[in-house]
Amino acid sequence: MSAPRHRIRNFSVRRQLALPICLAVGLAVVAATAAGVLAARQAAGHRLDDRASAAHSFFQQAARGNGRRAAAQRTAEALGVGVTLPTAHVATRAPVGGTRSYAYPELTVTVSTEPLSNATRSALEMGAGIGGGALLVLVSLTLTLFDRRLAAPLAALSQTIRRVAGGDSAARVAAGGPAELREAAESLNALLETLRAEPQPDVADPLTGAIAAQHFHEALGVELKRAQREGLTVGLVVLDVEGFDDEALKLSARHLRRVMRATDLVARLGEDAFALILPGVETRLALTIAERARTAVSAGSAGVACYPEDARDGSTLVQLANGALDWAKRSGSDMSRRYDPKEISLPTDKEERAEIETLLDRDRPMYPVFQPLVSLSTGRVLGYEALSRFPEPPGRAPDSWFSQATRVGLGPRLEAAALRAALAREGRPAGTFLSINVSPSALSAPEVQAALPHDMTGLVVEITEQELADDLDALVLQLEDLRARGARIALDDAGAGYSGLQQVMRVQPDVIKLDRSLVQSVDQDPAKEALIDSFVRFARRTGASVLAEGIETMEELRLLADLDVSYGQGFALARPAEDWGTVVPSVSEALLRRSLRVATKEDMPEGGDQRLEYVSARLSRITSVEELDEVFELIGDELGANGICFSRWLRDEHAVETVVDTTPDGGPGQRFGLEHYPSTAHVVHTGEAVQVLASDPGADLGEVSLLGQLGYQSLLMVPVVCRGDRIGLFEAYSTRERPWTRSEINRARIISYQLGSVLEVLSTHA
């Protein structure tokens, strides 16, 4: 049944497209016809003029041998015109129909305008015929092209979406049509490949189709993060459906979707509750939706809580909504209640401790899931992070369990249980490591030490920067013991805490794990990009690796790979799963291709080495001076310079001659004698880099004077070298007085080495 719907929609689109096309072509036809009519009437008018002139000449000839009256009669009969002799009071019969009169000194000639009318009619008929045919042909061709190039690809795209929605996971769309449609088709196919190939757990409840209980908090967390980022609110409604059988639950889920907005989410919490996640909803609207939903499914009670007014984290928000539900139940049936701190009390420390003890007494208090840690240079899975999930009660975040256990003094026992569950899982792929989470405060506890194996080869112990122990010396000794047993150390949430780099260096982590707040939207935030780049460089100097967690978009993934981040983790790569998951092949291949590609200007990040790579690639292809101009703009950006000068060294003349000069009044072919610029002479003679600051009292007066004339405050000079021989000079100027960093000097040297080959090529072509 789907194909007819597509045809109807295409016909509607064609009809909407055909109308403006017909109007446009029709207007063009009318304009062309009008022009044709005007031309035909003008030509016919000229013929009438010629006929009148001929009649005048004929009359003059006839009047020489006959009288004027007889000449007028002969002219009228011979040429079919009317002739009037005003002075003789003679007038012949005028032509029938429309006429036009021409007055001459001795007579007036009247000619029929029927040829003018005939020409107008013929032009209109011809214009209508040709225009109508052209209209039909152009509209037909346009609609045919529309069908082939736009409507057909759109229909295929729509049909693929419908097939996927109907459960056909193998459906793919053939890429065709304009570039935008091809890109959309390729993106859809990549997404479908991701959804099909990724071994992720089913997030839907098999009975109702709502979000499954074990994934509810994950969905809530995503909405809360979006709300925090965009300054929005989130409403949470918990509905009591106690006593509903399977059919009633399925029917309730369908009814809930009908009364909810398109952006709202419905999740199943255990056997007897539904939860509604309402993005962008404030308290009053949340209560309205709760009442509407409760009525739609005949639920007895509903509880409501809102972010950020009531709570700022998911676990507390769920707890408060459940508290509001309990209050509604106590108040009587058929009622919705919103959280009120006067009516709802949170558990006491004694009650919280009892809850953790009850959890630990279970045979399986939690179960582990494993999220792949992926190499961003090869796309291969190099390791897994073990995460804990708590089946009961559904919807509660794991972090809230561990936080509660720590508050009541049972943190080490719960962490030890999580470690035992993670380490007991068998079948980890060969060559991969397992990352386990241990809080610094629990690391020395006997329960945790007993849960850790003696041989910790292949294990990475994650500790959180925000929880670095007050007794850092004791923690460092404990970490050294773990390293001696074969473990590596990862510092989690780097960049989010307050410990500072001094404590980070004390820990000396093998892996620096970036906090997800740094990773989120990094492709849109140059400041975050620069900070991550600094972490990468710090890690490189200290022998550590960098891992970015919370990667949720392909844009974030591509930028992090370009910044040379070692490992990646997040939904864009793979979700946590109970088995040892893999990465979608298309994502792995994309990462590998990206690491091997040649850098381009369009996707070049602000930080990292890609800009320098791109500059070097451009310089390697230079064949003329004109091609250097754009590259020198990039070089200026790379070095933080406001002006660049590139010169050849004329040894015999003891001077340098500019090749490219972007400074004020600069240009090619200018020569500067080195006897006036001792620092410049030192650079080309010794090969050493020299920087000059305008306020430096020890600087040579020649260079300082030149800086003042050009309006700059600092200068960096490095020699241009080719085949081991110094052949030129590279200068970078800045309008503010600042010393050039070692990194900038090194990059300037790398560029100058490339310029040596460029100068050799230019000299050959000269």
N, C-alpha and C positions, 0 to 999 in steps of 0.2 A: 504493500500500500504506500510505501514511501516514495516510489518513483513518480506517481501522479502528483503528489503534493509538490515535488520539485518542479514538475512541468508547469503547474499552476503558478508557482512563485516566479519561475523564469518568465512565463507569459506576462505576468504583472509587471515585472521589471522591464521587459521588452516594450510593453505598452507605454510605460512611463518614459522610457528612453525614446520611443518612436515619436511621441508627440512633439518634444522640443526639436528633434531632428527634422520632422516634417515642417514645423513652423520656420525653422532656420532655412531649409532648402526652399520652401514656398516663398519666403521673403526674397531669397536670392533670385528665384524664377521671376517673381513680379518685377523686381528691379531690372533684370535682364530684358524682360518683355517690354517694360516701359522704355528702356533705352532703345530697343529695336523699333518700337512704334515711333518714337521721336525721330530716329534716323530715317525711317520710311517716309514719314510725313515731310521731313525736310527735303528729301530727294524728290518727292512728288511736288512739293511747292516750287522747287527749282524748275521742274518740267513745265509747270503752269506758267512760270515767268518766261521760260523760253518760248512757249506757245504764243503768249501775248506779244512778245517781241517779234516773233515770226509774222504774226498777223499785221503788226504795224508796218513791217518792211514790205509785206505783200500789198498792203493798201497804197503805200507810196509808189510802188512800181505800177500798179494798176491805174493810179490817178494820172499818170503822165500821158497816157494815150486816150483816156476816157474822162468823163466828168467825175466829180467827187462822189456824187450820189451813186453812179454805176459802180465805181471802185469799191464803195462800201458794201454794195450788194454782192459783188463778186467775192470779196474777202470773207463775208459771212458765209456764203455758200461753199466756198473752197475749204475753209478751215473750221467750219462749225462753231464759229464764235459770234457773239453779238457785237455790232459796231454802231457807235453813236457819233453823229457829227453835230456838235452843239451849235455851231454857227449857221449851219444849213438846216437845222431842225429835222435831221434825218436820223432814224433809228431802225435797225433791223431787229428781227425777232431774237430775243435772248435765249440762251440754252435753258433747257428744262432742269429744275432742281436747284441745288445750291450753286452759287456763282461767286466769282471774284472779279472785280473791275480794276483795270489799269488805265490811268489817265495819261494821254500824251497831248502835246500842244494842239494838234489838229483833230484828234478823235479820242474816243474812249473805247477800249476793248474789254468785253465781258467774256470770261471763259468759265466753263463748268468745273466745279470742284469735285465732281464724281471720282476722278482719278485719285484725289487726296483721300476720299473716304474709302475707296477700294484698297489703297495702300495701307491705310490704318487697319482695315478689317483683315487683310492678308497677314500683316505683321502680328496682330493679336492672335490669329488662328495658328500661325507658325510658332509663336512664343508659347502658346498654351500647349501645343502638341509636343514641341521639343522639351519645354519645361516640365510638363507632366511626365514624359518619359524619363527625363533626367532625375526627377523626384523619385520615381519608382525605383530606378536603378541605384541611386545613391542610398536611399533608405534601405533597400534590399541588401546592398553590399555592407552597409554599416551594421545592420542587424545580424547579418551572417558573421561578420567579424566579431561582433559582440558575443554571439553564441559560441564561437570557437575560442576566442581569446579570454572571455570574462565569464559568461554565463555557465559554460560547461565546467571550467575549473571551480567556480563557486558551487555549482550543484554537486560536483564530486567531493568538495570539501564538506559541504553540508551533509551529504549522504554518509561520508565516513564518520562524522561526528555522531549521526544517528545510529550507525551500526555499532560504534563503540558504546554509546549509551544503552543500546540493546543487548550488550554483553559480548560483542564480537571483538575480543582483544587482539585478533590478528589483522583487523582492518587497517589499511594504510591508504593514503591519498597520493595519486600520481602528481608529481610536481609539473605544473604547466601554467601558461598565461603570463601576465606581466610579472616583473621582478618581485613586486610586493606580494602577489599571490604565491609565487614559487617559494619565497621566504617563509610565508605563513604555512604552506604545506610542509616544508622541510622541518619547521619548528614543531608542528603538530606530530609529524612522524617521529621526530626525536623524543618528544614527550611520551608518545605511545610506546616507543621502544623502551623508554625508561620505566614506565609503569608496568610493562609486560615482563621485562627481563629482571628487574630488581626483586630479589627474594625478600620482600618486606612482609610483615604480618598484615593480615586483613584488618583494616581499621573499622569495618562495618560489622555490626551485630548480625549474625546470620538469620535470626528470626525476624527482626523488625527493620533491618536496613539502616538503622540509626548508627551513630558512632558507638563503637563498642566501649564497654566500661573501662577496659585497660588502656584505651587511647583517649579517653575523655579529657584527662588533665593535660595531655599533650596539646590537644586542640584548644583548650582553654588558655594554655600558656602562650600559644601563637597569637590568639586574639588580644591577650593582655599586653604582649610586647608591641603589637601594632598600635594599640590604644596609647601606650606610653610614648611611643615614637611620634604619634600624630596628635597627641593631646586630646584623645577621645575618651568616652565612657564605655563601660561594658556592664550589662545587666545579666544576672544569673538567676534562673528560676528552677526550683526543684519541685517536681510533681509527684504526689503519692498515688500510685496505681496498685496498691496492695489488693490481692485477691483476683487480679485479672488473669484469665487463662491465655494460652498462646494466641488464639484467634483475636481475643480482645486487645492484646498487646500489639499485634500487627495492625489491626484496624486503628488503634490509638495513634501509632506512629504516622499513618497516612493522614489522619485528621490533624495532627499537629503540624505537618508540613503545609497543609492548606491554610491554616490560620497564621502562619509565621511569614515573615518577610524573606525575600530571596537571600539576604545576607545572614540570616539567623541559622544556627546549628542546633540539631537535636541529638542527644546522646542517651543511651540507656545506662542507668546506674543500678546494677544488680538485678534482682528479680522483680522488684516492686517500686521502681522509681525511674522517671525520665528527668533529664536536665536540659534546659534551653539556654544556649549561649547567645546573647543579644548584643552584637557590636553596635556602638554608637547610641545606646539607649540609656536614658536617665530614669530616675526612680519612678516618676509618675507613669511614664509609658511602659516601664517594666511591669508595674502592677497591672496595667490595662491588658498587656499581652498575657500575663499570668492568668488573669480571670478568663480571658477569651480561650486560652489553651485548656484551662481546667474545665470549662463548660463544654468544650468540644469533645473531650475524651471522658467526660463524666468522672473526673478525678475528685477525690474527697477534699484534698487540701493542697496548698502550694506555698512555698517559701521563696522569698526574694531577697537578694543582696546585690549591691552595686559597687563597681570599681570606678573611681578610687575613693568614693565617699565613705564606704564601709570598711574596705580592706584594700591593700595594695599588692597582695600576692594571691595566687590561685588557691593555695591550700586553705588560707584563712577565709577567703571568699566562699569556698565550698562549705566550710565549717559553719559560717554564719548563715548561709542559705538553708542548710540542714537544721540549724537552730530555729530559724524562722518557720520552717515546716513543722517542727515539733510544737512550736507555740500555736500554730494554726490548728493542729490536731487537738491540743488541749483546749482551745477556744471553742471547739465544736466543728462539725463537718461542713463541707461546702464553703470553704473560706481560704482566702489568700492573705498572708502576712508578710510584711517587709521587716527586715532585721531592725530591732530596737534594743539598744544596750540595757535599757531599764527592764526589759522583759526576758532577755536571753543572757545567760551567764556562761562564760567559758569554763572548761574543766579546771579543777584545782591541780596543784602539783601532785598530790596523792593520787588523784584519779588518772592523771597522765602517766604516772609511773606504773600504775596497775594496768593501764592499757598496753604499755610496752612489754611488761612482763607476760601478759596474756599472749601478745604477739610472739614472743620468744619461746613460749611453751608449745607452739604449734609445730607439727612435723615439718612443715615447709612455710616458714614465716614470709619468705620472699623467693623469687626466682630470678636468675640472671638473664639479661639480654646483652648482645654484643654488637657494637657499632664499628664498622670498618674504619681504619685509619689509613689514608690513601696517600701514596707518593704523588705530589703534584707535578713532578717532572716526567713520570712514566705512566701514571694512571693505575699502577699495581697496588693491591692491598698489601701493606707491610705489617699491619698489626690490627688489634681490636681493643676497644675499651669496654670493660665489663661494667654494666649498669644494673641497678637493682629495680625490680618491679614488685609491688605489693598487691596481691589479688584482692584482699579484703581490708577495709571496705573499699569498694570501687571508687575511682575518681580522686583519690587522695595522692598528692605528689610524693615521690620518694624522699625528696629533701625535707619535707615536713616531718616524716618519721624519724630521720636521723637527727634533725634539730630537736625534736621532742625528747628523743632518747638521751641526747647530750645534756639537755636541761635537767633531767631527772637522774643523771649519773649513770645511765645505762648505755651511753654511746659506744664504749669499747665492745660490749657484748653484741650489740646489733651490727657493728662494723665487722666483727669477727665472723658472725653468721653469714654476712654478705660475702666475705672473702672465701669462706669454705664453699659456699654455693658456686661462686665463679670459678674457683680452682678445681672443683670437682668435674666440671664439664670437659668431656673428652672430644677428640677429633679436631683440635685446632690445626689448620693447615701448616704444613712444614715450612719453616723459614719465616713465620710470622711471630710477632711478640704479643703479649697480653698486658694491657695497662689496667692496673687496679687502683682504686681510690682509698687512701688512708688519711684521716685527719691527723695533723701533727700532735694534737693533744691525746690521741688514742694510740699513737705508734708504739709507745713504750709499755702499754698495758699488757699484762700477761696473756689475756685472751687473744689479743691481736698477734702477739709474737708466736703464740701456739698455733694460730691459723696459717702463718706464713711458712712455706717450706724452707728447709735448710739451703737447698740449691735453688737459687732464684734466677738462674740463667733463663733468658727469654721473657723476663717479667720487667715491667716498668711500674714504679710506685709513684703515683700522683699525690702531691700535697698541694694545698691551696695557699696562694700568696697571702690572702686575706686572713688566714688562720695560722700564720707562722708563729711558732711558740715564743713566749716571752724569754724563755731560756734557750736562746738560739744556739749557744755552745753545745748544750746537751743534744739538741736536735741534729746538729752537724755530726756529732759522734755517732748517733743512731743511723744516720744516712750513710756514713762511711762503713758501718757494719753491713748494711744492706748491699752496698757496692762490693764489698769484699766477698759477699755470697753470690755475686753475679748479677745483681739487679742494676737497672738504670733508674735515675731519678728525674721526674718531670715536675715542673712548677706550674700548677694550674692557675687560671684566671690572672695571668701576668698582665699588668697594666691597669688592673681594676682596684688593687689594694693600696695600702699606705706604707708598705714596708720600705719602698725605695730600692734603688739599684744596689745599695751597699749590702742589704740583707740578701738580695738575689745573688750577688757575687759570693756571699758567705755560703749559701746553699750549693752554688756551682751546679745547677741542674744540667742534665744531659739533654733534656727537652724543655723548651720554653713554650708553654701552651697559652696562646693569646686568649684573653677574655672575649666572649662573644660580643660584648658591647663595642669592641674595636673592629670586629669583623663585619658587623651589621651595617649594610649600606656603604661599605668602604669604597665602592666604585663611584660614589657620589660625594665623597668627603676627602679632599686633598690633605687635610690635617691628619686624619686617621691613616691615610696612605703613607704619609711621611713618618708617622710614629711606628708603623709596622716595618717600614724600610729600615728604621734605626734599630729595631729589635733584630731584624735579619742580620744586619751588619755586626751588631753586638754578639749575636750567637756565633757568627762565622769566626770572629776573633777569639772567642772563648771555647771553640770546639763543640758548641751545642747545636741542636736543631730546633726549628720553630714549627709549631703545630697550630693551625688555625681551626678553632671549633665553631660550630654554629653557622656553617656555610649553607645558605638557603637558596641562593640564586646563581645562575650560570655567570652573570656579570661579576659577582663577588669572586667566584671560583677562578675566572680567567685573570682577574687583576692580581689575586693572591699568587697564582702560578707565575705571572710575570714579575712579581716582586721577589721571586725565588724563595717563597715559603716552602719548607721541606714537606710537611704533611698537611692534609686537610681532613676535616670531619664535619658531617652535617647532612641534612636531608637532600641537598643537591647531589650528593655522592651516594649515600645509602642510609636507610633508616636502621635503627636498632632492631635486631631480630633474635629469636631464641636459638637459631642455628648460626653457623659461621658464614655470614653473608659475603657477597661479592659486589663489585661495582658494575653498573651497566656498561656493556662493551663500548657503546657509542661515546660515553663520557670518558672512558679510559683512552680510547683512540684519539679523542679530541685533545686531551691533556698531552699525550705523547706527541701529536702533530704540532701542538703549540710550542712545546719545548724545543722542537727541531726547526721551526719555521724561521724565516728571515724577518727581522723586525720591520714593521711598517709605521708610517707616521700616524695613521688613523687610530691604531689601538695601542699606542705607546703610552705607558704609565708615566706619572710625574716623577716617581722615584725609581730605584733599581738601576741596572746597567743597560736597560733596553734603549734608552735615548743615546747613550754612547755607542752602542752597537749600531743603531740606525745611522748616526753621524758617520761612523767609520765606513759603513756600507755605501753611503752616498759619496764619500770622498774617494772610495776605490773606483767609482765609475766616472769621475770627473774627466772631461776631455777639453773643456774650454773655460776661460775665465768667467764667462757669463753664468755658468752653472754653479759657481761658488757662492753667489749672492744669497740664495735661499739657504744653503748649508751654513753659511756664516751666521744667519739668524738663529739657527738651531744651536750652533756652537756657543753663541752668546747666552742663550737660555741654559745650556749645560753648565757653563762656568759662572753664571750670575754676573755677566759682563754687559756693559752698556755700549761698548765699542770694540771692534776687532780690527787688527791690522796684520797683514801677511806680506812679508817682503823677501826679496832675494838678496843674497850677500854678494856684492861686487868686490871680490878680494883685491884685484889689481887697482881699483879706484878707491879702496878703503872707504866704502860707502854701502848703504842698503838702498834698494829701490822697491817701492811699494808695488804689489801685484793686485791686492784687494785691500781697500781701506774704508771702513764704515764710520770712521770718526768725522766730526764736522770739518768741512772743507777738505776732506780727504779724497783721494782718487788714485788711480794707477799711474805709474811712471814718475812719481815724486822721489827725488834722491836726497838722502841725508848723509852728510859726511860724518864719519864716526869720530873724528877728532873733537867734535863738539858734544858728543854723547858717550862719555867713558863707560857708563854702565852697559849700554848697548854693545859697545866694542867688547866688553868683558864677556858678555853672553856668547857672542859668535866666536870668540877666540878660545874660550875655555869649555863651552858646552854646559855651563852652570845656569840654573834658573835664577832670575833676580826679580825682586819686587820692590817698587818705589812708592813711598807714601809722601803726599804733598807736605806734611808737617815734619817729616824726618829731617833733623838738622844735619845728619851725616850723608844725605842723599846728594848725588851729583846735580849741580845747578842746571845743566843742560836738560836732563829729564824732568826736573821739577818745573822749570820754565815752560817746557812743552806741555806738561799737564795743565798748568795754569792757562795757557793759551787755548787749549782745547776744551776747558771746562770740566776736567776730570780731577779726582782726588787720589786715585791709586792705580798702579800699573803693574802688570805681571808680564815678564818677558822670558821666553824659552827658545832655545835654538831649534831650527828645522834641520833634521838630519836625514840623509839618504845614503844607503850603503856605507854607513859609518863615517860619512863626511858631512861636516856642517856646511849647509848651502843657503840657509835663510834664517829668518827671524819671525816668530809668532808673538803678537802682543795682545793682551786683553786689558781693557780699560774699565774703570768703575767710577760713577759719579759721586760715590760716597767713599770716605776714607776708611779703609778696612784692610787688615792683613789677609792675604789669600791663604786659604786653608791648605793643609797637605793634600787632602783629597782633590781639591781644585787644581793644585800644581801637578799632581800625578795625571789627572785627566787632560790637562793642557799638554803635558808631554806626550801622552798617547795620541792626541790629535795632531801634534806637530810631527810625529813620526809618519802619520798618514799624509800630511802636507808635503813631506819630503818627496814622496812618490808623485804627488800631484805636480809639484814644481818641476820635476824631471820631465813629466809628460808634457806640460805646457811649454817647456824649453824646446822639446823635440818638435812640437807642432808650430812653433814660432817661425 
